[in-house]
Amino acid sequence: MNAVAPIPVDKLAANGFPAVPVIFERLSLINRWAGNIRFVYSALQHSILVADREAAIYGLLHEAPKAFLGDPRSPVSDHFNLVGGNSYYQLKGQLMDQLCQSIDIPPPSLTIKSMVAEANLIVNNTEIRDVVIDNPGSLVREDYKPLSKTIQPMNRVDVIINAKARYTMLLDDMHHAMAKARANA
């Protein structure tokens, strides 16, 4: 499991929630596939690929709760019972809702969650093909075709820069769309 240290108070945004760039830096340190990978491949690089699909900002942010919780492997995470009796998945959902509130976007709807989950499965299949050591073919979901492009190693700093630039663009687009919808209402 990739454990993470608490986020220092000076890294919190004015609303008390960690700033997204801090979350990105932490995600860049969490290896996917419990480190069973051919090259450094982080939860943040994974999120960038998920963001290439529909519901892009939510795809980019979907791993954000792992910046707080770490990345326990399934089926371990299925059996976690965390603070107040919440499951790992309930706590991830609560953190995602808080993150969305902190950046002034609506929490993901069930439709958006479904789109992100599908994009995540497609990227997972691509990772199994391109990144995972000793390709565990049994994990491949046949109904989700991998991406046509091959995943390449990226420098950690480049991953962070890419994620921050994409986040800024996607957040601006989301805020403009929300403002337009309010103006037309």
Phi, psi and omega in degrees: 000141175270111179269153178232146178276159177302151178277125180299148182303325182289353178261004180275146175288172182303330181277004178089354178261143180302140177295145183304318178302327177292318177299317179299318179299319180292318179297331180290346180262353182262113179287142173283163173056036178052030178081003180277062189229154182285332180210166180301121183215111190261168174299330179288317178297320175302314182297324177298318179292321177295328180287351177284355182257191178297161180056047192305315184295323179288327175296319180295326185264356190298336179267358184309319180303335179292342175295336180259325190257349188079191184227073177293143181283147169289143005272005180303312183297335179293339185252002178290138172235106190262196183318129176066020179081003179287143174283165176305317184289324175296316180295321176301317179297318179296317179295321178297317178299318178295320178298313180301316178299320183292336180250011173062047170231155180291150175297155182296134176286172177298323178297314179295317178301321179294318179296317179294319179298319178294315178299321179298317179294322177296315179293321176303315179297323178293319178296318179301320180290318193254335193242319189287134175287145179052058182330109180277080184308335180293342179274347183292131174266108185301334182279000178235102183290133178298160176300153179286329180279151179271136177288129180248152175298145175228143174296139182307316181296319178296323178297314180297314180299315179300313181296317180296317180296315180296318179300313180302314180296312182294321179294317176301315178301316180296315180295322177295317179296320179294318178296319179296318179297320178295319181294328181274352182281000000 
